[in-house]
Amino acid sequence: MATVWQLVELKNGETYNGHLVNCDTWMNIHLREVILNFLLLILINVEARISRYLKVIDKVQEETKTRSDRKPPGVGRGRGRGRDDNAAGRPSKGTGRGVDDGGSKGGGRGKGVAGSKSSGRGLCYEFAFVGFGRRRQGNDRIQNPFSTEVCWTHTSTQPEALEGGDRLTECCDMTDIKEDVDHHRRLILPMEAPKLEQVEVEEEENRAKPQQISKPKRVASLDIFRGLTVALMILVDDAGGEWPVIGHAPWNGCNLADFVMPFFLFIVGMAIPLAFKRIQDRVTAIKKVILRTLKLLFWGLLLQGGFSHAPNKLTYGVDMKKIRWCGILQRIALAYLVVAFVEIATRNSLTKGLLPGKLSIFKLYFWHWVVGACVLTVYLGTLYGTYVPDWQFTVQNTDSADFGKVLTVGCNVRGKLDPPCNAVGYIDRKVLGINHMYPHPAWKRSKACTNSSPHEGPFRADAPPWCWAPFEPEGILSSLSAILSTIFGVHFGHVLVHMKGHSPRLQHWTIMGLGLFILGIILHFTDAIPLNKQLYTLSYVCVTSGAAALVFSAFYILVDIWNFKHPFLPLEWIGMNAMLVYVMAAEGIFAGFVNGWYYDDPRNTLIHWIQKHIFINVWHSRRVGILLYVIFAEILFWGIVAGILHRLSIYWKL
């Protein structure tokens, strides 16, 4: 068997070519004269649990079928022990006894390890043993199942290390090994033999020290993507009134503001596998998910339920008859709760390796896609199968001449996706109550309601009654469909965890991102399913998820591969403190605090003075001035603040 040439491929993709020496009962493989990355290893041992497959020549397979399974009696495996006292470095011989596979005793001889002097570059040894798996260092245990190390045994020649004749075993990582150009069958191991006293002291220190968990490395491109999404929210909320092209589409269509919510959900999903990879206990993970969900619901009700009137009004409080139950953070909480529980239920998949095949990542997380298919089926069945009758409402806008009037909207249809008669609004009116829905929907800027479309303006004289009605863009049924955006995000997180190379990751992300984007465009322009953020249609999910995949892939190339990071530092800082910037800037809490300090008139505040005298008057345009104010005085300002907080290690975490 020593002349058989064999190839072994590990689960992490590494390949070893060498001569097969032995294969034991547990399929652990012993190879000699192995070639690995232009290095020649004398002897290695590959454990079966990390091997993907092995390949041997056909001749060996044919001989194996015909030969006897047991050796003839009397043939044994010799185990020898040699003395290494040869000053010339020649191998000394030793004797040993062996037992054959048939049960009879046999004789054998073994060779000792040749002595070798240490050079200035490190220690040279004729024999190297490569082990894979876990090993102990003091009280710490290396958990990476694919770690590769070289272990060797030698006799110390340094008098201060060990007494002559004692044997010392050492290990180092394969990445630290260099080839000895003078001896082709030797390896340069970059370390000196440690002193015995030093080893004992280090072991005692390791026992005394508490185990320290290393801080996980953050994915910079994901932080930058999160920071970009928060910055876009600030931009479209504060400048969208002057620039309708970046605001929400009145109904069908997709503007810049319509990408913000799906981007948030995609990022939340992508971060779930990265977070749960560090949580070993399932009960602990469930507690963290429930606690974070409750925090999101609390802040959602506080900021978007009507309690806060910042930044334009210096009052607070909400009438419980009109509190808004749904919102951005509430939708994120629902999607996070569902997808996180699915991830916890299938968390064993995080510790498994990918099998060969392009679809193996989908098969590994089969139940995620089952849940996604169930969500999509329920959503489409409800959207197109629910009967919507006529409905009435009372005008609540105190600025309207029709305040207090009861208006009737005629429907009596099924499967319609127009503003007044869709199933999304019908379910919200029945479950939430019409007084608990968003009173300023984007459809009020539609051409059917105002001649100023796409800007806000007075309603037309022949405007339909539903123009005065409220509508919840983050409603119950649309939030159910929003779970799909998080499932796509968690899939991209799985790719980041399991695929160990930039090229396969980017190939998977870009192909899937382009596929989703093109599918959504086809559904929209063929009038099959229109792009609609308020209804969160399937075409909208595909287009926005595909766009999120492509944007993240671009950041991954620029930042994580090309290390082109400095221009995006403000976005990265915002992404690392996203909740703080969202509350203070996007929800206007900080601006409301500053507006509370006015001079003589509530409109005479520092913020209004900066807007008027530094931006609007300088550019002689309110539209340009407001846009520049939002970019520099809000987004860039909070980027710098987040950077200072990052230097101080201050973060607002849920």
C-alpha positions in Angstrom: 0.0 0.0 0.0 3.0 2.3 0.4 3.2 2.8 -3.4 -0.4 3.9 -3.8 -0.9 7.5 -4.9 -4.0 9.0 -3.3 -5.8 12.4 -3.3 -7.8 13.5 -0.2 -10.0 16.6 -0.1 -11.2 18.1 3.2 -14.5 19.8 3.9 -12.8 23.2 3.9 -11.6 22.6 0.3 -7.9 21.8 1.0 -6.4 18.9 -1.0 -3.6 16.6 -0.1 -1.7 14.4 -2.6 0.5 11.7 -1.3 1.3 8.0 -0.9 -1.2 6.0 1.1 0.5 4.3 4.1 -2.4 3.1 6.2 -6.2 3.5 6.6 -7.4 2.4 10.0 -10.8 1.1 11.1 -12.2 4.6 11.7 -11.2 5.7 8.2 -8.3 7.9 9.5 -5.9 8.2 6.6 -2.0 8.2 6.9 -0.1 9.6 3.9 3.6 10.1 3.3 5.5 12.4 0.9 2.5 14.7 0.7 2.4 17.8 -1.5 0.5 20.8 0.0 0.9 24.3 -1.5 4.3 23.5 -2.9 5.4 22.0 0.5 6.6 18.4 0.9 5.4 16.9 4.1 7.0 13.7 5.3 4.0 12.1 7.0 0.5 13.3 7.8 -2.6 12.0 9.4 -6.0 13.1 8.2 -9.0 12.4 10.5 -12.1 11.0 8.8 -14.5 13.4 10.3 -13.1 16.3 8.3 -12.6 14.5 5.0 -15.0 15.1 2.1 -13.9 12.4 -0.2 -10.8 10.5 -1.2 -9.6 9.1 -4.6 -7.4 6.1 -5.2 -6.3 4.5 -8.5 -8.5 1.8 -10.0 -5.8 -0.9 -9.6 -6.0 -0.7 -5.9 -9.8 -0.9 -5.9 -9.6 -4.1 -8.0 -6.9 -5.7 -5.8 -9.0 -4.9 -2.7 -11.9 -6.9 -4.0 -9.8 -10.0 -4.6 -7.4 -10.0 -1.6 -8.1 -11.6 1.7 -9.4 -9.3 4.5 -6.9 -10.7 7.0 -3.1 -11.1 6.9 -1.6 -14.5 7.2 -0.5 -15.5 10.6 2.9 -14.4 11.8 3.1 -11.1 9.9 3.2 -8.3 12.4 3.5 -4.5 12.5 6.8 -3.6 14.2 6.9 -0.6 16.5 10.5 0.6 17.2 12.0 3.1 19.5 15.4 4.5 18.7 18.1 6.3 20.5 18.9 9.8 19.3 22.5 9.9 20.7 24.2 9.9 17.3 26.2 13.0 17.1 26.5 12.9 13.4 22.8 13.1 13.0 22.5 9.6 11.4 19.3 7.7 12.5 19.9 5.1 15.1 18.0 1.8 15.0 15.8 0.3 17.6 13.9 -2.9 18.1 10.2 -3.5 18.8 7.5 -6.1 18.9 4.3 -6.2 16.9 1.0 -8.1 16.8 -0.5 -8.9 13.4 -4.1 -8.6 12.4 -4.6 -12.4 12.7 -3.7 -12.5 16.3 -0.1 -14.0 16.1 2.9 -12.2 17.4 5.5 -10.9 15.1 8.8 -9.0 15.2 9.5 -5.6 13.9 12.2 -3.0 13.8 11.9 0.8 14.0 14.1 3.8 13.4 14.8 6.7 15.7 14.6 10.3 14.7 17.8 11.8 13.4 19.4 14.6 15.4 19.3 18.0 13.7 20.8 21.3 14.7 18.8 24.5 15.0 19.5 27.2 12.5 18.9 30.9 12.9 15.6 30.6 11.0 14.0 28.0 13.3 14.2 24.3 14.0 14.5 21.7 11.2 13.1 18.2 11.6 13.0 15.3 9.3 9.7 14.1 10.6 6.5 16.1 10.8 3.0 15.0 11.9 0.0 17.0 10.8 -3.1 16.8 13.0 -6.5 18.3 12.3 -9.1 19.2 14.9 -9.0 20.5 18.4 -6.1 20.9 20.7 -5.6 22.4 24.1 -3.5 25.4 25.0 -3.5 25.8 28.7 -7.1 26.2 29.8 -8.2 27.4 26.3 -9.5 25.1 23.6 -9.4 25.9 19.9 -12.9 25.3 18.6 -12.2 25.6 14.9 -12.7 22.0 13.4 -10.6 22.8 10.4 -7.5 24.1 12.1 -4.3 22.6 10.9 -1.2 22.1 13.0 2.2 20.4 12.8 3.4 18.5 15.8 6.9 17.1 16.3 9.0 15.3 18.9 12.7 16.1 19.4 15.5 15.9 21.9 16.5 19.3 23.3 20.1 20.4 22.8 19.8 23.4 25.0 21.0 22.8 28.6 18.7 25.4 30.1 15.6 23.8 28.5 15.6 20.1 29.4 18.1 17.6 30.5 19.7 15.6 27.7 17.8 12.6 26.5 14.3 14.0 27.4 11.8 14.2 24.7 9.7 17.4 23.9 6.6 17.6 21.7 5.7 21.0 20.1 3.1 22.2 17.7 2.6 25.1 15.3 0.1 26.2 12.7 0.6 25.1 9.1 0.5 28.7 7.9 3.7 29.4 9.8 5.8 26.6 8.1 8.3 27.5 5.4 10.3 25.3 3.1 14.0 24.7 3.7 15.7 25.5 0.4 18.7 23.5 1.4 16.9 20.3 2.4 14.0 19.5 0.2 12.6 16.9 2.6 12.7 19.2 5.7 10.4 21.9 7.0 11.3 25.2 8.8 9.2 25.5 11.9 9.3 29.2 13.0 9.8 28.7 16.8 12.5 27.9 19.2 12.2 25.1 21.8 10.6 26.7 24.9 12.2 26.5 28.3 10.6 24.1 30.7 10.3 26.7 33.4 8.6 29.1 31.0 6.1 26.4 29.9 5.2 25.7 33.5 4.8 29.4 34.3 2.6 30.0 31.3 0.4 27.0 32.2 0.0 28.3 35.7 -0.9 31.8 34.4 -3.5 30.3 32.0 -5.1 28.4 34.8 -5.2 31.5 37.0 -6.6 33.8 34.3 -10.4 33.6 33.6 -11.3 32.6 30.1 -11.6 35.6 27.9 -13.9 35.5 24.9 -12.4 37.3 22.0 -14.5 40.1 20.5 -15.9 39.0 17.2 -14.8 40.9 14.2 -17.5 43.1 12.6 -18.4 43.0 9.0 -17.5 46.5 7.9 -19.6 46.4 4.7 -22.7 45.4 6.7 -22.2 48.4 9.1 -21.7 50.7 6.2 -24.9 49.4 4.5 -26.8 49.9 7.7 -25.4 53.4 8.1 -26.4 54.2 4.5 -30.0 53.0 5.1 -30.3 55.3 8.2 -28.9 58.2 6.2 -31.4 57.6 3.4 -34.2 57.6 6.0 -33.1 61.0 7.3 -32.7 62.3 3.7 -36.2 61.2 2.5 -38.0 62.2 5.7 -36.5 65.7 5.9 -36.0 66.6 2.3 -38.7 64.5 0.6 -41.2 67.2 0.9 -39.1 69.5 -1.3 -38.0 66.7 -3.6 -40.9 64.4 -4.2 -38.8 62.2 -6.5 -37.0 60.8 -3.5 -40.1 60.6 -1.3 -42.6 57.7 -1.2 -44.5 56.9 -4.4 -48.1 57.9 -4.1 -49.3 54.4 -4.9 -47.8 52.1 -7.6 -44.1 52.6 -8.3 -40.9 52.7 -6.3 -38.9 55.9 -5.4 -35.8 56.2 -3.3 -37.7 56.3 0.0 -39.4 53.0 -0.8 -36.1 51.2 -0.6 -35.4 52.2 3.1 -37.8 49.7 4.8 -36.8 46.6 2.8 -33.1 47.5 3.3 -33.6 47.6 7.1 -35.3 44.2 7.0 -32.6 42.7 4.8 -29.9 43.9 7.1 -31.7 42.6 10.2 -32.0 39.2 8.5 -28.4 39.2 7.4 -27.2 39.9 11.0 -29.1 37.1 12.6 -26.8 34.2 11.6 -23.7 36.3 12.5 -25.2 36.9 16.0 -26.5 33.4 16.7 -23.2 31.9 15.7 -21.8 33.1 19.0 -24.7 31.9 21.1 -24.4 28.3 22.0 -27.4 27.9 24.3 -30.8 27.8 22.7 -32.6 29.1 25.8 -30.3 32.1 26.0 -31.0 32.8 22.3 -34.8 32.7 22.8 -34.5 35.1 25.8 -32.5 37.5 23.8 -34.9 37.4 20.8 -37.9 38.0 23.0 -36.3 40.8 24.9 -35.1 42.6 21.8 -38.6 42.2 20.2 -40.2 43.9 23.3 -37.7 46.7 23.1 -38.4 47.4 19.5 -42.2 47.4 20.2 -41.8 49.8 23.0 -39.7 52.3 21.1 -42.0 51.9 18.1 -45.0 52.9 20.1 -43.2 55.7 21.9 -41.8 57.3 18.7 -44.4 56.6 16.1 -47.5 55.9 18.1 -48.3 59.6 18.5 -46.7 60.2 21.9 -43.8 62.3 20.5 -44.6 65.4 18.4 -41.0 66.3 17.7 -39.5 68.2 16.1 -42.1 70.8 15.0 -44.3 70.8 18.1 -43.1 71.3 21.6 -45.7 69.0 23.2 -46.0 65.3 23.9 -48.8 62.8 24.7 -51.3 60.8 22.7 -55.0 60.1 22.9 -55.3 56.4 23.4 -58.4 56.4 21.1 -56.1 57.4 18.2 -52.8 55.8 19.1 -51.0 54.2 16.1 -50.3 50.6 16.8 -48.1 49.9 13.7 -44.9 51.5 12.5 -41.4 50.9 11.3 -39.9 49.4 14.4 -43.1 47.3 15.0 -42.7 45.8 11.5 -39.0 45.1 12.1 -39.9 43.5 15.5 -42.4 41.1 13.9 -40.0 40.1 11.0 -37.1 39.6 13.4 -39.2 37.5 15.9 -40.4 35.1 13.2 -37.1 34.6 11.4 -35.0 34.5 14.6 -37.2 31.7 15.9 -36.8 29.7 12.7 -33.1 30.2 12.9 -33.0 29.0 16.5 -35.1 26.0 15.6 -32.6 25.0 12.9 -29.5 26.3 14.6 -27.7 23.0 14.2 -27.3 23.9 10.5 -24.8 26.6 11.5 -22.3 24.0 12.7 -22.6 21.8 9.6 -20.4 22.1 6.5 -21.7 22.6 3.0 -22.0 19.5 0.8 -20.8 19.7 -2.8 -23.2 21.3 -5.1 -24.5 24.8 -5.9 -27.8 24.3 -4.2 -26.3 22.9 -1.0 -26.8 26.2 0.9 -30.5 26.0 0.1 -30.8 22.4 1.1 -29.0 23.1 4.4 -31.6 25.7 5.4 -34.6 24.0 3.8 -37.0 25.0 6.6 -36.3 28.7 6.1 -37.7 28.4 2.6 -40.6 26.3 3.7 -41.6 29.1 6.1 -41.1 31.7 3.4 -43.3 29.7 1.0 -46.0 29.5 3.7 -45.9 33.2 4.3 -46.1 34.0 0.6 -49.0 31.6 0.2 -51.0 33.1 3.0 -50.3 36.6 1.8 -51.2 36.1 -1.8 -54.3 34.0 -0.9 -55.5 36.8 1.5 -54.7 39.6 -0.9 -56.5 38.2 -3.9 -59.1 36.1 -2.1 -60.6 38.6 0.5 -63.9 40.2 -0.3 -63.9 44.0 0.4 -67.3 45.5 1.1 -68.3 49.2 1.2 -66.9 51.1 4.2 -67.4 54.4 6.0 -65.2 56.7 8.0 -65.4 60.1 9.7 -63.0 62.8 8.5 -60.6 63.6 11.4 -58.5 66.3 9.8 -59.3 69.5 11.7 -57.9 71.7 8.8 -60.5 70.2 6.3 -63.8 71.8 5.6 -65.3 68.3 5.8 -64.1 67.8 9.3 -66.6 65.5 11.2 -68.4 64.3 8.1 -69.1 60.7 7.5 -68.0 59.6 4.0 -68.7 56.3 2.3 -66.4 54.4 0.0 -67.9 52.0 -2.5 -66.1 48.7 -3.1 -67.9 45.3 -3.1 -65.0 43.7 -5.0 -62.4 40.9 -4.5 -58.8 40.9 -5.4 -58.4 44.6 -6.3 -55.1 46.4 -5.6 -56.3 50.0 -5.9 -56.1 52.4 -2.9 -59.7 52.2 -1.5 -60.6 48.5 -2.1 -57.5 46.4 -1.3 -57.5 43.6 1.3 -54.5 45.2 3.1 -56.5 48.2 4.2 -59.7 46.2 4.8 -57.9 43.9 7.3 -56.3 46.8 9.1 -59.6 48.6 9.5 -61.2 45.5 10.9 -58.4 44.5 13.3 -56.7 47.7 14.3 -59.6 50.2 13.8 -59.7 53.1 11.4 -58.8 55.6 14.1 -55.5 53.7 14.9 -54.1 54.0 11.3 -51.7 56.4 9.8 -53.6 59.7 9.0 -51.3 61.0 6.3 -50.9 58.2 3.7 -48.8 58.9 0.5 -51.9 58.4 -1.7 -53.0 62.0 -0.8 -50.3 63.2 -3.3 -51.8 61.1 -6.1 -53.3 62.7 -9.2 -56.8 61.5 -8.2 -56.6 63.6 -5.1 -54.7 66.8 -5.9 -53.6 68.8 -8.9 -50.3 69.5 -7.2 -49.2 65.8 -7.6 -46.6 64.6 -6.8 -46.4 67.4 -4.3 -48.9 67.9 -1.5 -51.6 70.4 -2.2 -55.3 71.1 -1.7 -57.7 68.4 -2.8 -59.5 68.6 -6.1 -63.2 69.4 -6.0 -64.0 66.0 -7.6 -61.6 64.1 -5.4 -62.9 60.7 -4.3 -63.9 60.2 -0.7 -60.9 57.8 0.1 -58.5 60.8 -0.3 -59.5 61.9 3.2 -59.3 58.4 4.7 -56.3 57.1 6.7 -54.2 54.1 5.6 -51.6 52.0 7.4 -48.4 51.5 5.3 -47.0 49.2 7.9 -50.2 47.2 8.4 -50.8 43.6 9.4 -51.0 41.8 6.0 -48.2 43.9 4.5 -46.0 43.2 7.5 -46.6 39.5 6.9 -45.2 39.9 3.4 -42.3 41.9 4.8 -41.0 38.8 6.5 -39.8 37.6 3.1 -37.3 40.5 2.9 -35.8 39.3 6.2 -35.7 35.7 5.0 -33.7 36.8 1.9 -31.4 38.7 4.2 -30.8 35.7 6.5 -29.9 33.6 3.5 -27.2 36.1 2.5 -26.0 35.9 6.1 -25.8 32.1 5.8 -23.6 32.5 2.7 -21.3 34.8 4.6 -21.0 32.2 7.4 -20.5 29.0 5.4 -18.7 30.1 2.2 -15.0 30.8 3.0 -13.9 32.8 0.0 -14.7 36.1 -1.6 -15.3 34.7 -5.1 -18.0 32.1 -4.2 -19.8 34.6 -1.9 -19.9 37.3 -4.5 -20.9 34.9 -7.3 -23.8 33.7 -5.2 -24.9 37.1 -4.0 -24.8 38.8 -7.4 -26.6 36.0 -9.3 -29.4 35.8 -6.7 -29.6 39.6 -6.5 -29.9 40.1 -10.2 -32.4 37.3 -10.5 -34.7 38.8 -7.8 -34.4 42.3 -9.3 -35.2 41.1 -12.8 -38.1 38.9 -11.6 -39.7 41.9 -9.8 -39.3 44.1 -12.9 -40.9 41.5 -15.1 -43.9 41.1 -12.7 -44.4 44.9 -12.6 -44.1 45.8 -16.3 -46.2 42.8 -17.4 -49.0 44.1 -15.1 -49.0 40.8 -13.2 -48.1 42.2 -9.8 -47.4 46.0 -9.6 -44.6 47.5 -7.5 -46.3 48.8 -4.4 -44.7 49.7 -1.1 -48.0 50.2 0.8 -49.2 46.7 -0.1 -45.7 45.2 0.0 -46.4 43.2 -3.1 -44.2 40.3 -4.3 -42.7 42.3 -7.1 -41.8 45.0 -4.6 -40.1 42.3 -2.4 -38.1 41.0 -5.3 -36.9 44.4 -6.6 -35.9 45.8 -3.2 -34.3 42.5 -2.0 -32.4 42.3 -5.2 -31.3 45.9 -4.9 -30.2 45.3 -1.3 -28.1 42.3 -2.4 -26.4 44.3 -5.1 -25.7 47.3 -2.9 -24.2 45.1 -0.2 -22.1 43.2 -2.7 -20.7 46.5 -4.0 -19.8 47.6 -0.4 -18.3 44.2 0.2 -16.0 44.5 -2.8 -15.0 48.1 -2.0 -14.5 47.7 1.8 -13.8 44.0 2.7 -11.8 43.1 -0.5 -10.2 46.3 -1.8 -10.0 47.9 1.7 -11.4 51.1 0.3 -12.9 52.1 3.6 -12.0 55.7 4.6 -14.6 57.5 2.4 -17.3 55.5 4.1 -16.2 55.9 7.7 -19.2 58.3 8.6 -21.6 55.7 7.3 -19.8 52.9 9.2 -20.0 54.9 12.5 -23.7 55.6 11.9 -24.2 51.9 11.2 -22.5 50.9 14.5 -24.8 53.2 16.4 -27.9 53.0 14.2 -30.5 53.0 16.9 -29.1 56.2 18.5 -29.0 58.1 15.1 -32.4 56.8 14.2 -34.0 58.1 17.4 -32.2 61.4 17.6 -32.1 62.3 13.9 -34.7 60.4 11.9 -37.4 60.8 14.5 -36.4 64.4 15.3 -35.8 64.0 19.1 -32.6 66.0 19.1 -34.1 68.7 16.8 -37.1 68.9 19.0 -34.9 69.4 22.1 -33.0 72.2 20.3 -36.2 73.8 19.2 -37.4 73.9 22.8 -34.8 76.7 23.4 -36.3 79.5 21.3 -36.1 83.3 21.5 -39.3 85.4 21.7 -41.1 83.1 19.2 -41.2 79.3 19.0 -40.2 79.6 15.3 -37.1 81.6 16.2 -34.7 78.7 17.1 -31.1 77.8 16.3 -32.2 75.1 13.7 -34.4 77.5 11.8 -31.7 80.2 11.8 -29.1 77.7 10.4 -31.5 76.6 7.7 -32.4 80.1 6.7 -29.2 82.0 6.9 -26.5 79.4 6.1 -28.2 77.3 3.5 -31.4 78.8 2.0 -30.3 82.4 1.7 -26.8 81.5 0.5 -28.2 79.3 -2.3 -31.2 81.5 -3.0 -33.3 78.3 -3.2 -35.4 76.6 -0.5 -35.2 73.2 -2.3 -31.4 73.3 -2.6 -30.9 74.8 0.8 -33.0 72.2 2.6 -31.3 69.4 0.7 -27.8 70.6 1.6 -28.9 71.2 5.2 -30.0 67.6 5.5 -26.8 66.3 4.0 -24.3 68.4 6.0 -26.1 69.6 9.1 -27.9 66.3 9.8 -26.3 63.3 8.2 -22.7 64.4 8.3 -23.1 65.9 11.7 -24.5 62.6 13.2 -21.8 60.7 11.4 -19.2 62.7 13.3 -21.1 62.3 16.6 -21.3 58.6 16.0 -17.6 58.5 15.3 -16.8 60.2 18.6 -19.0 57.8 20.4 -17.3 54.9 18.6 -13.9 56.1 19.9 -15.4 56.2 23.4 -16.9 52.7 22.9 -20.4 54.1 23.6 -23.2 52.3 21.7 -27.0 52.1 22.0 -27.8 48.4 21.6 -31.2 46.8 21.9 
